[in-house]
Amino acid sequence: MAKKENFHPYYIGTEHGRLSFGHVRDSNEISACMLQSGPDGGRHYIVMEETGSAEEGTKGSTKSFCPGTFTVKSGKDIVNYPEGKDEPRNIPAIWYEAENGDIIIKAPRGRIKLEAESIELTAKGFDGRTGNILLDADDKIALNAQIVDVKSRVSTKIFSESTVDMIGKGIMNIYGGLTDFADRSTKGSKPSKTCGGGKSINEERNK
């Protein structure tokens, strides 16, 4: 690829920082506007890209890089709870919206912490099958609350390669229109017992 050229760049700055327009960077892309810090060896800057690939999202992109902490604080003048009201007005203080594409938050050597008065996760698919929320952990997923409700309109399944414990220290209620239980003995000659009578579905599966 030929080296890009811009015959009308403009620079202004001091030893502390520089603001440039039309700068051709080492990546062979032209920055429409670039704000750089001076004494950090080029590691601290904000750039608005002019050239690049529109298909890959680099053209017209905005990038922020900093070697230290990146802090955004807003909403000081927002009154979310008017005086005498217990219901919030739900005014956004920070709004991120990706009209197309993904939003990725990564902390490969740290933690991602979400702390709020209330946290909502909503996945809306376009065909009734793509609205999924997936949780994948190497060690443990722990839920700790006064009340935990799990509801589904089609199916609820719990799988474990080892042990499943269900403990109700006060009262345990189990109800099913038709309840079917089977243990390892159903693989042999001993039949299982079903609460509704008849042949056990799990017994057939264990054959």
ZAMAR-999721 format. One record per residue: residue in one letter; x, y, z of N, C-alpha, C, O, CB in turn. Coordinates in steps of 0.02 Angstrom, whole numbers, plus 50000, padded with zeros to 5 digits. Glycine has a CB too. Example, Ala and Ser with C-alpha at 12.3 -4.5 7.8 and 13.67 -1.06 7.14 Angstrom:
2
(pt "a" (50660 49716 50390) (50615 49775 50390) (50660 49835 50390) (50712 49834 50423) (50565 49776 50452));
(pt "s" (50642 49888 50354) (50684 49947 50357) (50645 50002 50394) (50670 50057 50402) (50704 49970 50286));
This chain:
207
(pt "m" (50042 49940 50000) (50000 50000 50000) (50044 50062 50000) (50092 50066 50038) (49952 50000 50061));
(pt "a" (50027 50110 49958) (50067 50171 49953) (50060 50212 50017) (50008 50212 50050) (50046 50212 49892));
(pt "k" (50113 50248 50033) (50112 50291 50091) (50066 50349 50080) (50072 50386 50031) (50182 50315 50107));
(pt "k" (50018 50358 50126) (49971 50414 50120) (50006 50480 50133) (50054 50483 50171) (49912 50405 50169));
(pt "e" (49982 50533 50100) (50010 50599 50109) (49954 50649 50121) (49900 50643 50093) (50053 50620 50048));
(pt "n" (49968 50698 50162) (49923 50754 50173) (49964 50817 50168) (50009 50828 50209) (49885 50748 50242));
(pt "f" (49949 50858 50120) (49990 50918 50107) (49966 50978 50148) (49996 51032 50143) (49988 50935 50033));
(pt "h" (49914 50970 50188) (49890 51027 50227) (49877 51007 50300) (49822 51020 50325) (49826 51055 50196));
(pt "p" (49925 50977 50334) (49915 50963 50405) (49924 51026 50446) (49954 51075 50424) (49964 50908 50429));
(pt "y" (49898 51024 50507) (49905 51082 50552) (49920 51056 50622) (49888 51009 50646) (49840 51126 50552));
(pt "y" (49969 51087 50654) (49991 51066 50721) (49995 51126 50767) (50015 51181 50746) (50059 51030 50719));
(pt "i" (49974 51116 50828) (49981 51167 50879) (49994 51133 50946) (49963 51083 50961) (49918 51213 50883));
(pt "g" (50040 51160 50986) (50053 51128 51050) (50116 51154 51083) (50149 51199 51058) (50058 51054 51042));
(pt "t" (50132 51125 51140) (50192 51141 51178) (50226 51075 51197) (50208 51022 51172) (50175 51184 51241));
(pt "e" (50275 51079 51242) (50308 51018 51265) (50261 50974 51307) (50276 50916 51320) (50370 51035 51305));
(pt "h" (50205 51002 51329) (50157 50964 51370) (50107 50925 51329) (50080 50874 51352) (50121 51011 51416));
(pt "g" (50094 50947 51268) (50044 50912 51227) (50038 50944 51159) (50062 50999 51147) (49977 50911 51262));
(pt "r" (50004 50909 51114) (49997 50934 51046) (49928 50916 51018) (49902 50862 51032) (50052 50905 51000));
(pt "l" (49900 50962 50980) (49838 50952 50944) (49853 50956 50870) (49881 51005 50846) (49783 51004 50964));
(pt "s" (49835 50903 50834) (49851 50900 50762) (49789 50885 50722) (49742 50853 50745) (49906 50847 50748));
(pt "f" (49789 50910 50660) (49735 50898 50612) (49766 50872 50547) (49808 50905 50517) (49694 50963 50600));
(pt "g" (49743 50814 50525) (49769 50786 50462) (49836 50753 50469) (49873 50748 50420) (49773 50840 50412));
(pt "h" (49854 50729 50528) (49919 50697 50539) (49919 50626 50510) (49872 50588 50521) (49936 50695 50614));
(pt "v" (49972 50609 50471) (49980 50542 50445) (50018 50501 50496) (50077 50516 50510) (50017 50543 50375));
(pt "r" (49985 50451 50524) (50015 50412 50579) (50058 50355 50552) (50059 50342 50492) (49960 50385 50624));
(pt "d" (50093 50322 50598) (50136 50266 50579) (50096 50208 50549) (50124 50168 50511) (50175 50241 50639));
(pt "s" (50031 50204 50564) (49988 50152 50537) (49967 50167 50465) (49927 50129 50436) (49927 50144 50580));
(pt "n" (49993 50222 50436) (49976 50243 50368) (49903 50263 50362) (49873 50256 50309) (49992 50188 50319));
(pt "e" (49875 50288 50416) (49808 50315 50415) (49811 50389 50435) (49856 50410 50472) (49761 50275 50463));
(pt "i" (49762 50427 50411) (49760 50499 50425) (49710 50512 50481) (49653 50490 50479) (49741 50539 50361));
(pt "s" (49734 50548 50532) (49691 50566 50588) (49661 50635 50574) (49698 50683 50564) (49731 50566 50655));
(pt "a" (49595 50639 50573) (49563 50704 50564) (49581 50751 50621) (49596 50809 50610) (49486 50696 50558));
(pt "c" (49579 50723 50682) (49596 50763 50741) (49630 50718 50792) (49607 50661 50803) (49533 50798 50772));
(pt "m" (49684 50742 50822) (49721 50700 50869) (49748 50744 50926) (49780 50795 50914) (49779 50663 50834));
(pt "l" (49733 50722 50988) (49757 50757 51047) (49806 50712 51083) (49789 50656 51103) (49698 50777 51093));
(pt "q" (49869 50736 51091) (49921 50696 51120) (49950 50729 51182) (49955 50790 51186) (49977 50683 51069));
(pt "s" (49969 50686 51231) (50006 50710 51289) (50081 50708 51272) (50103 50664 51236) (49991 50667 51352));
(pt "g" (50119 50755 51299) (50189 50761 51280) (50237 50713 51314) (50273 50677 51279) (50211 50828 51293));
(pt "p" (50240 50712 51380) (50297 50679 51414) (50289 50604 51426) (50325 50577 51468) (50309 50712 51478));
(pt "d" (50243 50569 51392) (50232 50498 51407) (50252 50452 51350) (50233 50394 51349) (50160 50486 51424));
(pt "g" (50290 50477 51303) (50315 50434 51249) (50262 50414 51199) (50268 50361 51168) (50346 50374 51277));
(pt "g" (50210 50454 51190) (50159 50439 51140) (50108 50386 51161) (50073 50359 51119) (50191 50416 51078));
(pt "r" (50103 50371 51226) (50056 50320 51249) (49989 50349 51269) (49942 50311 51282) (50085 50282 51306));
(pt "h" (49983 50414 51271) (49922 50447 51297) (49895 50493 51243) (49923 50546 51230) (49937 50487 51363));
(pt "y" (49840 50472 51211) (49813 50513 51157) (49741 50494 51142) (49717 50440 51159) (49856 50506 51094));
(pt "i" (49706 50540 51109) (49639 50530 51084) (49640 50547 51010) (49665 50599 50990) (49586 50575 51122));
(pt "v" (49614 50502 50969) (49619 50512 50896) (49551 50500 50864) (49515 50453 50883) (49672 50465 50865));
(pt "m" (49534 50542 50816) (49474 50534 50774) (49498 50518 50704) (49527 50560 50670) (49429 50599 50775));
(pt "e" (49486 50456 50682) (49514 50432 50619) (49476 50460 50559) (49414 50463 50559) (49514 50356 50617));
(pt "e" (49513 50480 50508) (49483 50504 50445) (49482 50449 50393) (49433 50442 50356) (49522 50565 50419));
(pt "t" (49536 50410 50389) (49540 50356 50340) (49535 50289 50376) (49528 50286 50437) (49605 50361 50300));
(pt "g" (49539 50234 50337) (49533 50168 50365) (49480 50128 50328) (49458 50147 50274) (49517 50171 50439));
(pt "s" (49461 50072 50357) (49412 50028 50325) (49343 50040 50356) (49333 50030 50416) (49432 49953 50333));
(pt "a" (49296 50061 50314) (49228 50070 50338) (49196 50003 50355) (49155 49999 50401) (49185 50107 50286));
(pt "e" (49214 49951 50318) (49186 49885 50330) (49208 49857 50397) (49168 49824 50431) (49207 49837 50275));
(pt "e" (49270 49869 50417) (49296 49845 50481) (49285 49895 50538) (49301 49880 50595) (49370 49831 50475));
(pt "g" (49258 49953 50523) (49240 50001 50575) (49296 50049 50595) (49287 50088 50641) (49218 49965 50634));
(pt "t" (49354 50047 50560) (49409 50091 50580) (49401 50161 50551) (49423 50210 50581) (49475 50061 50558));
(pt "k" (49370 50167 50492) (49359 50233 50463) (49305 50269 50503) (49251 50242 50514) (49340 50228 50389));
(pt "g" (49319 50330 50523) (49271 50368 50563) (49268 50346 50636) (49220 50363 50671) (49203 50363 50533));
(pt "s" (49317 50309 50659) (49317 50285 50728) (49351 50336 50774) (49389 50379 50752) (49353 50218 50733));
(pt "t" (49336 50330 50838) (49367 50371 50890) (49400 50325 50940) (49369 50278 50964) (49315 50418 50924));
(pt "k" (49463 50338 50956) (49501 50295 51000) (49532 50336 51056) (49558 50391 51045) (49556 50257 50962));
(pt "s" (49529 50309 51117) (49560 50341 51175) (49609 50292 51206) (49591 50234 51220) (49506 50363 51226));
(pt "f" (49670 50315 51218) (49722 50273 51249) (49752 50311 51307) (49766 50371 51302) (49776 50254 51197));
(pt "c" (49762 50277 51363) (49795 50309 51420) (49832 50256 51460) (49807 50201 51469) (49744 50346 51464));
(pt "p" (49892 50271 51484) (49931 50223 51524) (49907 50217 51596) (49928 50172 51632) (50003 50242 51522));
(pt "g" (49865 50263 51618) (49839 50262 51686) (49765 50247 51689) (49739 50213 51644) (49853 50328 51721));
(pt "t" (49731 50271 51739) (49660 50259 51749) (49618 50303 51703) (49631 50363 51697) (49641 50271 51822));
(pt "f" (49569 50272 51671) (49522 50309 51628) (49458 50319 51668) (49424 50270 51685) (49508 50271 51561));
(pt "t" (49440 50380 51684) (49384 50395 51728) (49332 50437 51692) (49348 50487 51660) (49408 50431 51792));
(pt "v" (49269 50417 51698) (49213 50456 51672) (49164 50465 51730) (49141 50416 51759) (49178 50421 51611));
(pt "k" (49149 50527 51747) (49103 50542 51801) (49053 50594 51778) (49072 50647 51752) (49142 50567 51864));
(pt "s" (48989 50578 51786) (48937 50624 51761) (48876 50619 51805) (48872 50578 51850) (48919 50607 51688));
(pt "g" (48828 50663 51791) (48763 50660 51824) (48758 50700 51888) (48709 50692 51925) (48747 50591 51839));
(pt "k" (48806 50743 51903) (48803 50780 51966) (48740 50823 51972) (48713 50829 52027) (48865 50824 51973));
(pt "d" (48717 50852 51918) (48659 50897 51921) (48593 50862 51905) (48541 50895 51903) (48669 50954 51873));
(pt "i" (48594 50797 51893) (48532 50760 51878) (48496 50744 51943) (48526 50718 51990) (48547 50695 51838));
(pt "v" (48432 50759 51946) (48391 50742 52004) (48348 50682 51984) (48295 50689 51955) (48346 50803 52026));
(pt "n" (48372 50623 52001) (48336 50562 51982) (48278 50548 52030) (48228 50518 52010) (48383 50502 51981));
(pt "y" (48285 50569 52093) (48231 50563 52142) (48209 50633 52163) (48241 50663 52206) (48254 50520 52204));
(pt "p" (48155 50659 52133) (48131 50725 52155) (48112 50724 52229) (48096 50672 52257) (48071 50747 52112));
(pt "e" (48115 50781 52260) (48100 50786 52331) (48029 50761 52346) (47981 50782 52314) (48109 50859 52356));
(pt "g" (48025 50716 52394) (47960 50688 52413) (47937 50630 52370) (47882 50605 52380) (47910 50741 52411));
(pt "k" (47978 50608 52322) (47959 50553 52278) (48003 50492 52292) (48064 50498 52302) (47965 50575 52204));
(pt "d" (47972 50433 52292) (48009 50371 52300) (48023 50336 52235) (48063 50289 52232) (47971 50325 52346));
(pt "e" (47990 50358 52181) (48000 50327 52116) (48052 50366 52076) (48048 50427 52072) (47933 50323 52076));
(pt "p" (48102 50331 52048) (48153 50367 52009) (48126 50390 51942) (48078 50362 51915) (48213 50322 51998));
(pt "r" (48157 50442 51914) (48138 50467 51848) (48175 50431 51793) (48159 50439 51734) (48152 50541 51844));
(pt "n" (48225 50390 51811) (48263 50350 51763) (48295 50392 51708) (48290 50376 51649) (48218 50297 51731));
(pt "i" (48327 50446 51729) (48363 50489 51682) (48434 50461 51673) (48469 50453 51723) (48365 50563 51707));
(pt "p" (48455 50445 51612) (48523 50417 51603) (48577 50470 51615) (48573 50525 51588) (48530 50387 51533));
(pt "a" (48627 50452 51654) (48685 50495 51663) (48740 50477 51614) (48779 50521 51593) (48711 50490 51735));
(pt "i" (48745 50414 51595) (48792 50391 51545) (48754 50346 51497) (48718 50301 51519) (48854 50353 51577));
(pt "w" (48760 50358 51432) (48722 50321 51383) (48771 50294 51330) (48805 50333 51296) (48667 50366 51350));
(pt "y" (48773 50229 51323) (48811 50197 51270) (48763 50159 51225) (48722 50120 51250) (48865 50148 51299));
(pt "e" (48766 50171 51161) (48724 50135 51114) (48764 50117 51052) (48792 50161 51020) (48662 50178 51096));
(pt "a" (48765 50053 51035) (48797 50031 50974) (48741 50018 50923) (48704 49969 50929) (48840 49966 50985));
(pt "e" (48734 50061 50874) (48681 50053 50825) (48689 49988 50786) (48640 49957 50765) (48679 50112 50777));
(pt "n" (48751 49968 50775) (48768 49904 50745) (48831 49878 50778) (48872 49917 50802) (48776 49910 50668));
(pt "g" (48839 49812 50779) (48900 49784 50807) (48894 49769 50882) (48840 49777 50911) (48958 49830 50796));
(pt "d" (48949 49749 50911) (48951 49726 50980) (48978 49780 51027) (49010 49828 51005) (48994 49663 50986));
(pt "i" (48964 49771 51090) (48997 49809 51144) (49038 49759 51185) (49010 49711 51211) (48944 49847 51189));
(pt "i" (49102 49770 51189) (49147 49723 51223) (49180 49759 51282) (49209 49813 51274) (49201 49696 51173));
(pt "i" (49176 49728 51340) (49210 49753 51400) (49255 49697 51425) (49231 49643 51441) (49158 49775 51456));
(pt "k" (49319 49709 51429) (49367 49657 51448) (49412 49681 51504) (49432 49740 51506) (49409 49635 51386));
(pt "a" (49428 49637 51549) (49477 49649 51602) (49515 49584 51614) (49503 49551 51664) (49442 49675 51669));
(pt "p" (49561 49565 51568) (49594 49499 51573) (49636 49491 51636) (49650 49434 51655) (49637 49489 51514));
(pt "r" (49656 49545 51668) (49696 49540 51729) (49663 49576 51787) (49697 49600 51833) (49766 49568 51717));
(pt "g" (49599 49581 51785) (49563 49615 51839) (49491 49591 51843) (49473 49540 51813) (49565 49691 51830));
(pt "r" (49450 49628 51878) (49380 49612 51888) (49335 49663 51853) (49355 49721 51845) (49363 49608 51962));
(pt "i" (49277 49642 51834) (49225 49687 51809) (49171 49690 51863) (49139 49639 51878) (49196 49663 51739));
(pt "k" (49160 49747 51891) (49112 49755 51946) (49056 49801 51924) (49067 49856 51899) (49148 49784 52009));
(pt "l" (48994 49778 51934) (48935 49819 51921) (48901 49831 51988) (48882 49784 52023) (48887 49784 51870));
(pt "e" (48892 49893 52006) (48861 49910 52069) (48809 49965 52057) (48825 50018 52031) (48914 49934 52122));
(pt "a" (48747 49951 52077) (48693 49999 52065) (48636 49985 52113) (48635 49933 52147) (48669 49996 51992));
(pt "e" (48588 50030 52115) (48527 50019 52154) (48488 49960 52127) (48458 49922 52165) (48484 50082 52155));
(pt "s" (48489 49952 52062) (48456 49895 52029) (48493 49880 51964) (48515 49926 51929) (48380 49911 52016));
(pt "i" (48500 49816 51948) (48534 49795 51887) (48486 49753 51846) (48457 49705 51872) (48600 49756 51904));
(pt "e" (48478 49770 51783) (48434 49733 51739) (48473 49709 51678) (48512 49746 51648) (48375 49778 51717));
(pt "l" (48464 49645 51661) (48493 49617 51600) (48436 49596 51555) (48394 49555 51575) (48540 49556 51616));
(pt "t" (48434 49623 51494) (48380 49607 51447) (48411 49591 51380) (48450 49630 51352) (48331 49667 51441));
(pt "a" (48393 49533 51352) (48416 49513 51286) (48355 49505 51242) (48312 49462 51255) (48458 49447 51288));
(pt "k" (48350 49545 51189) (48293 49543 51144) (48316 49520 51075) (48353 49556 51041) (48258 49612 51140));
(pt "g" (48296 49460 51056) (48314 49434 50990) (48264 49455 50937) (48210 49481 50953) (48318 49359 50992));
(pt "f" (48282 49445 50874) (48239 49466 50819) (48193 49410 50795) (48147 49423 50756) (48281 49490 50762));
(pt "d" (48205 49347 50818) (48164 49293 50793) (48138 49248 50849) (48114 49193 50835) (48203 49252 50744));
(pt "g" (48142 49270 50911) (48118 49229 50966) (48167 49177 50990) (48153 49141 51038) (48055 49197 50947));
(pt "r" (48225 49171 50957) (48275 49121 50976) (48343 49151 50990) (48386 49118 51020) (48281 49069 50922));
(pt "t" (48355 49212 50968) (48421 49242 50975) (48429 49285 51038) (48484 49310 51051) (48436 49284 50915));
(pt "g" (48377 49295 51076) (48383 49334 51137) (48408 49292 51195) (48368 49268 51235) (48315 49365 51155));
(pt "n" (48473 49282 51200) (48503 49237 51249) (48548 49275 51297) (48582 49322 51277) (48542 49182 51214));
(pt "i" (48549 49254 51360) (48597 49277 51410) (48637 49216 51432) (48609 49168 51458) (48561 49312 51471));
(pt "l" (48702 49217 51421) (48746 49160 51436) (48794 49179 51491) (48826 49231 51489) (48784 49139 51372));
(pt "l" (48800 49136 51542) (48849 49144 51595) (48896 49084 51592) (48874 49027 51596) (48814 49150 51665));
(pt "d" (48961 49096 51587) (49011 49043 51581) (49068 49058 51629) (49102 49109 51621) (49037 49036 51507));
(pt "a" (49078 49015 51678) (49130 49026 51729) (49173 48964 51735) (49148 48908 51732) (49099 49045 51797));
(pt "d" (49239 48973 51745) (49284 48916 51755) (49273 48881 51822) (49284 48821 51827) (49356 48940 51750));
(pt "d" (49252 48918 51873) (49247 48888 51940) (49175 48887 51966) (49147 48833 51975) (49291 48925 51988));
(pt "k" (49145 48944 51979) (49082 48945 52015) (49039 49004 51993) (49064 49057 51976) (49095 48950 52090));
(pt "i" (48973 48992 51992) (48923 49045 51985) (48882 49044 52049) (48847 48995 52063) (48878 49034 51921));
(pt "a" (48884 49097 52087) (48851 49099 52152) (48796 49152 52151) (48807 49208 52130) (48902 49115 52209));
(pt "l" (48736 49133 52174) (48680 49179 52182) (48665 49185 52256) (48656 49135 52290) (48617 49154 52142));
(pt "n" (48663 49246 52280) (48651 49258 52351) (48599 49314 52358) (48614 49372 52344) (48717 49276 52389));
(pt "a" (48539 49296 52379) (48485 49345 52385) (48434 49319 52434) (48434 49260 52452) (48453 49360 52316));
(pt "q" (48389 49362 52456) (48335 49341 52500) (48286 49295 52463) (48262 49246 52491) (48298 49401 52528));
(pt "i" (48273 49310 52400) (48227 49270 52359) (48259 49259 52291) (48283 49306 52260) (48157 49304 52352));
(pt "v" (48260 49197 52268) (48284 49180 52202) (48228 49145 52164) (48207 49091 52185) (48349 49135 52205));
(pt "d" (48203 49174 52111) (48150 49145 52070) (48178 49126 52002) (48212 49167 51970) (48090 49194 52063));
(pt "v" (48164 49066 51980) (48183 49043 51913) (48120 49022 51877) (48085 48976 51899) (48235 48984 51917));
(pt "k" (48105 49056 51822) (48044 49041 51785) (48061 49030 51711) (48105 49063 51684) (47992 49098 51793));
(pt "s" (48025 48984 51680) (48033 48973 51608) (47966 48954 51579) (47924 48923 51613) (48086 48919 51594));
(pt "r" (47955 48971 51515) (47892 48956 51482) (47893 48888 51447) (47840 48861 51431) (47875 49011 51433));
(pt "v" (47952 48861 51434) (47957 48799 51396) (47991 48744 51436) (47962 48690 51445) (47994 48809 51331));
(pt "s" (48052 48756 51461) (48089 48702 51494) (48140 48731 51542) (48169 48784 51530) (48124 48658 51441));
(pt "t" (48150 48695 51598) (48202 48711 51647) (48242 48647 51660) (48213 48596 51679) (48173 48741 51713));
(pt "k" (48307 48649 51651) (48349 48591 51660) (48409 48608 51704) (48437 48662 51699) (48373 48563 51592));
(pt "i" (48427 48560 51747) (48487 48566 51789) (48529 48503 51778) (48506 48448 51790) (48468 48576 51865));
(pt "f" (48590 48512 51755) (48635 48456 51742) (48696 48461 51787) (48720 48516 51801) (48655 48453 51668));
(pt "s" (48722 48405 51809) (48784 48403 51847) (48821 48338 51830) (48790 48285 51828) (48771 48409 51924));
(pt "e" (48887 48342 51820) (48926 48283 51807) (48939 48243 51871) (48961 48185 51868) (48993 48302 51774));
(pt "s" (48925 48273 51928) (48939 48239 51991) (48878 48237 52037) (48841 48187 52036) (48997 48273 52028));
(pt "t" (48866 48289 52076) (48815 48287 52127) (48767 48346 52119) (48787 48401 52102) (48846 48289 52197));
(pt "v" (48704 48333 52132) (48653 48385 52136) (48622 48382 52205) (48593 48331 52224) (48598 48377 52080));
(pt "d" (48627 48435 52244) (48598 48440 52310) (48541 48490 52310) (48548 48546 52285) (48651 48460 52363));
(pt "m" (48484 48470 52336) (48427 48514 52346) (48411 48514 52421) (48390 48462 52447) (48365 48493 52303));
(pt "i" (48421 48570 52454) (48415 48573 52527) (48365 48628 52544) (48374 48686 52526) (48484 48587 52560));
(pt "g" (48314 48609 52580) (48267 48658 52607) (48267 48652 52683) (48235 48607 52710) (48195 48647 52578));
(pt "k" (48303 48695 52717) (48311 48689 52789) (48244 48699 52826) (48235 48673 52882) (48362 48739 52814));
(pt "g" (48200 48735 52797) (48134 48743 52827) (48084 48695 52797) (48067 48645 52828) (48109 48815 52820));
(pt "i" (48062 48710 52737) (48013 48670 52702) (48035 48663 52629) (48057 48711 52599) (47941 48701 52706));
(pt "m" (48029 48602 52601) (48042 48592 52530) (47977 48566 52498) (47951 48514 52517) (48100 48542 52519));
(pt "n" (47953 48603 52450) (47893 48583 52414) (47912 48564 52342) (47945 48603 52308) (47841 48640 52414));
(pt "i" (47892 48505 52321) (47904 48483 52252) (47837 48464 52223) (47801 48422 52250) (47955 48423 52250));
(pt "y" (47820 48495 52167) (47755 48481 52136) (47765 48471 52061) (47805 48507 52030) (47704 48538 52150));
(pt "g" (47730 48424 52033) (47731 48415 51961) (47666 48383 51939) (47639 48340 51974) (47791 48372 51939));
(pt "g" (47641 48404 51881) (47581 48372 51855) (47591 48297 51847) (47546 48258 51862) (47562 48404 51788));
(pt "l" (47650 48277 51825) (47671 48207 51823) (47744 48206 51844) (47786 48234 51809) (47660 48174 51752));
(pt "t" (47759 48174 51901) (47827 48174 51928) (47858 48106 51917) (47828 48055 51932) (47827 48192 52003));
(pt "d" (47919 48104 51891) (47953 48043 51873) (48022 48042 51905) (48061 48089 51895) (47957 48035 51796));
(pt "f" (48038 47990 51943) (48103 47983 51974) (48135 47917 51953) (48101 47867 51945) (48097 47987 52051));
(pt "a" (48200 47918 51943) (48237 47857 51927) (48307 47862 51954) (48336 47917 51955) (48239 47845 51850));
(pt "d" (48335 47805 51978) (48404 47805 52002) (48444 47752 51963) (48418 47723 51915) (48407 47790 52078));
(pt "r" (48506 47741 51985) (48550 47696 51948) (48523 47625 51943) (48537 47589 51895) (48618 47695 51982));
(pt "s" (48483 47605 51992) (48457 47537 51991) (48411 47523 51932) (48400 47465 51916) (48421 47523 52055));
(pt "t" (48386 47575 51901) (48341 47564 51843) (48379 47538 51783) (48348 47516 51734) (48305 47627 51825));
(pt "k" (48446 47540 51784) (48484 47511 51729) (48486 47435 51734) (48500 47401 51685) (48556 47539 51729));
(pt "g" (48471 47409 51794) (48470 47337 51803) (48400 47309 51799) (48361 47328 51756) (48501 47319 51870));
(pt "s" (48386 47262 51843) (48321 47229 51841) (48269 47262 51885) (48209 47247 51879) (48328 47157 51863));
(pt "k" (48290 47308 51929) (48243 47339 51974) (48207 47397 51940) (48239 47440 51910) (48278 47364 52038));
(pt "p" (48141 47398 51943) (48105 47454 51912) (48105 47515 51958) (48115 47509 52018) (48032 47434 51896));
(pt "s" (48095 47574 51929) (48090 47635 51968) (48018 47647 51989) (47973 47611 51968) (48117 47695 51928));
(pt "k" (48009 47696 52030) (47942 47713 52054) (47923 47782 52028) (47963 47829 52030) (47938 47711 52131));
(pt "t" (47862 47789 52004) (47837 47853 51980) (47779 47874 52024) (47738 47833 52045) (47816 47849 51907));
(pt "c" (47776 47938 52037) (47722 47963 52080) (47654 47956 52046) (47603 47949 52079) (47734 48037 52099));
(pt "g" (47654 47959 51980) (47590 47954 51945) (47573 47884 51923) (47521 47873 51893) (47591 47998 51885));
(pt "g" (47617 47835 51939) (47605 47767 51918) (47624 47757 51845) (47638 47805 51810) (47532 47748 51928));
(pt "g" (47626 47694 51824) (47644 47680 51755) (47719 47674 51746) (47756 47670 51794) (47617 47734 51709));
(pt "k" (47740 47673 51683) (47810 47662 51667) (47849 47727 51671) (47825 47780 51650) (47816 47631 51598));
(pt "s" (47910 47723 51698) (47951 47783 51707) (47985 47803 51643) (48015 47761 51609) (48002 47771 51762));
(pt "i" (47980 47867 51626) (48015 47893 51567) (48090 47888 51578) (48127 47869 51533) (47994 47967 51553));
(pt "n" (48113 47905 51638) (48185 47902 51653) (48211 47831 51652) (48269 47820 51635) (48199 47934 51720));
(pt "e" (48169 47783 51670) (48189 47713 51667) (48204 47694 51594) (48253 47659 51581) (48133 47668 51696));
(pt "e" (48162 47717 51548) (48174 47703 51478) (48238 47736 51454) (48276 47707 51414) (48114 47726 51436));
(pt "r" (48251 47796 51478) (48312 47832 51457) (48375 47799 51485) (48428 47803 51453) (48309 47905 51480));
(pt "n" (48370 47768 51542) (48429 47738 51574) (48447 47669 51547) (48498 47641 51566) (48418 47734 51647));
(pt "k" (48405 47642 51503) (48419 47575 51477) (48483 47575 51435) (48502 47523 51409) (48361 47550 51435));
